[in-house]
Amino acid sequence: MDEIHIALSAEKITEFWGLPITNTLLTSWVVVILLIGGAFLIRKNLKLVPGKFQALVEALFTTIMDYMEEALESKELTKRFFPLIATIFLFIFISNMVEFIPGIGSIGFFGVHNGAEEFTPLLRSVNTDLNVTLALAIISFVVIEISGVFIIGFLKYFSKFVNFKSVLGFIIGIIELFSEIARLIAFSFRLFGNIFAGEVLILVIIYFVPYILPVPLMLFEVFVGFIQAAIFSLLTLFFIKIAITEPH
């Protein structure tokens, strides 16, 4: 019986100008191509009188924008941040769904590593790579901090973290500063942990019970993939709202 292939880090496929090209990077390119292709097809087929699919997409976008406008309390800010929030959600969600395409994680090649022959998949689920989730977390973190600085001003924003008016205010500011930094860890490890654990669980179930549990478990993982994408994008939205709120 074949062994279960589980690797914590992404495997290197090749190099380009000295930069490693990993299987998760290849899969992320596939996701980007799917998103760009999908956007091109939707835009190409836009009609003044929408069909069922266009009406559904427009209804979804309208619902999301209405929710964001309610959270941010500004139509202008909603238009500004909607592309970011929608892109984060779509990238994470499509990345999680690509995992279930036949061949992802199972098509690859064998090579010798540390004196032993190991299987290396050509494509691997994007969010099982901590580098990817950390990169997404850094993007969200930078946008949150820059939004706070530009919307309410540098001095007002950083007065949330540096406050010498009282001892309590100083302590709260330090706690706020550490919580800002902790978001990088929380954002990246939450997404990575859930998706990686789900992939490992599916592999184990397929290995031991190949004909009974995999399908319902995969359906559950589809739900988890959607929830994780929604959580990441919504947390980004809520933290932007907190960042642009003046301290009081």
N, C-alpha and C positions, 0 to 999 in steps of 0.2 A: 504493500500500500504506500502511495506517495506521501511525503511529509507535507505539513501545512507550511506555506511560505508566509512569514510575518516579519516585516522589517520596520523598525521604528523610524528610521530616516529614509529619505528618498534615495533611490539608487541612480548612480551616474550612468548615462547611456553613451555619451561622447563628450567632446570638448569643442568649443568654438573660440578661437583666439585666446586660448588658455582658460576660458570660462567653462565650468562644468555645465552640461546640459543633462538635467535629470528627467526621470519619467513623469514626475508631477509637473515639471515645467512644460513638457510636451503636451500633457493633458490640458494644462491651462491655456495653451495656444489653441487647442481644439475648441475649448469653451469660448474663447474670444472670437474665433472664426464663426462659431454658431450664433453668438450674440450679434455680431456685425451682419452676418447673412440674414438672420431673422429680422433685424431692424430694416435692412435694405428691402426685403420682400414685403414687409408690412407697409413701408413708405411707398413702395412702387404700386401697391394695390389699394391705396387709399381712394375712397370714393366719396362724393358729396352726399350720396344716399348710402349710408353704411350697410354692409351685409351683417350677418349674424356674428361672424368672428370679429370684424372691426367694431361692431357695437359692444361686444363683450370686452375687448381691449380698452375701448374708450370709457366704458363704465368702471372698469378696474382702476384706470388712471385717475378718473374723476373722484372716485371714492378715496383713493390714497391722498390725492391733493387736498381734498376737503378735510381729511383727518389731520394732515400736516398743518393746514391753515389754522385749524382749531388748536393744535398744540403750540405752534409758533406765534399765534395771534397776529399774523401778518401775511397778506397775500404776496407782497413783494419778496419776503424771506422764503416763502413756500416755493415760489418760482426759482429762487436762487439755489435752494438746497435739494429740490426734488430730483434733478439729474443724479446727484451723488447718492442719495438714499435709494433710488430705484436701481442704479447701477450696482451698488453693493448687494442689494437683495438678489437681483437677477444673476450676478456672477456667482454668488455663493449657492443659490438654489440650483442653477444649471450645473454647476460643478458637482453638487451632491447627486443630481440625477444621472449625470454621465457615468457615475460609478456602476450603474446597473446595465449599461450597454454591454452585450456579450463581447468578450475579448479584453475588456479593461481588467487588468490584473492577472489575466490568464495567458495572454499572448506575449511571448518574450523570447529570451534566449538563455542558454546555459553558459556559464563562464567559471573560471577557477578563481577563487577568492580565499586568501589565507590557506592555500594548499588543499582546499575542498571545492568541489563543484557545486555551484549555487545557481538557482534560477533567478533571473532578473526580468520582471515584467516590463514591456515596452511602454505601457501607459498605466498610470496609477491614479487613484482618486486624489484630486487636487488638495482638498482640505485635510488629508492625512499627513501633510507635510507642514510641520510647525513653522517653517520659513514663510509659507504662503499666508497662514493665519496671522503671523506676526506682522507681515507686510500690510495686510488689511487693517490690523490694529493700529499700526503707525500712521497710515493714511487717515483713519478716523481721528486719532489723537491730534495730529497736526491740524486737521480741518477744525476740530473743536476749539483748540487753543487760538488759532488765527481768527476764527469767527468772533470769539470773545474779545480779543484785542481790537479788531477793526470796528465792531459794532458798538461796544460801550466804552472803548478807549483803553489805552495801555494802563494808565494809573488806576482807573476804577477796576479793571479786570484783576490786576495783580494785588489790589487791596484785599481781595478775597483770601489771599494766601499770606500776605505780610500786613499784619495789623498790630500796631503798638498802642492803640487807644486803651486797651485793658488787657489784663492777664488772660482772661477767658477768651477774648477775641484773638489774642496771639496763639493760644493753644488750638482754637478752632481752625485758625489759618494754617497751622502746621499740619493738622489732621487733613484738611482739604488738599494741601499740597501733596501729601503722601497718597491720598485717594486718587488724585489725578494720575500720578505715576503708576499706581496699581492697576489702572484701567488697561494699560498695555498688556500686563500679564493676564488679567481677567478676560479681556477680549480674545486674545490669541489662544489661551489654553482651554477656554470654554468650548470654542468651535472645534479646535483640534481634538480635544479629548472625546467629545461626543461622536464625531465622525469616525475617528480612528477606532474607538471602542466598538462602534456599530459594524465596521468592516471586519474586525477581528471576530466578533460574535457570529457574523454570517459565515465566515470561513470555517469556524469551528463546527457550526451546525451542519454545514454542507459536508464536512469531513466525516462526522459521526452519524448524522441522520439525513442523508441526501434526498430522500423521497417524501418527507412528511412536513418538516418545519420551514425549509428555506423560503417558500413563496409568501406565507403570511408574515414571516419575519422581514422580508424585503419590503413588503407593503408598509409595515410599521416604520422601517428605516426611511421610506419616502416621506412619511409624515414627519419624522424627526428631522430630515433634511430641510423640509419646508419651515419647521418651527425654528431651527437654528438660523436660517437665513433671515427670518422675520425678527428674531431676537437681536441679532447683530445690527440690522438696519434700524430697528426701533430704538435700541440703546444709543446708537449714534445720534439719532434725532433728539432724544430726550437730553443727552449730554450737551448737545448744541444749544438747546433751549435753556439749560442751566447756565451755560457759559455766557449767553447773551443777556441774561437777567442781571440787572444791576444789584450790587451787594447792598444789603440793608440789615 
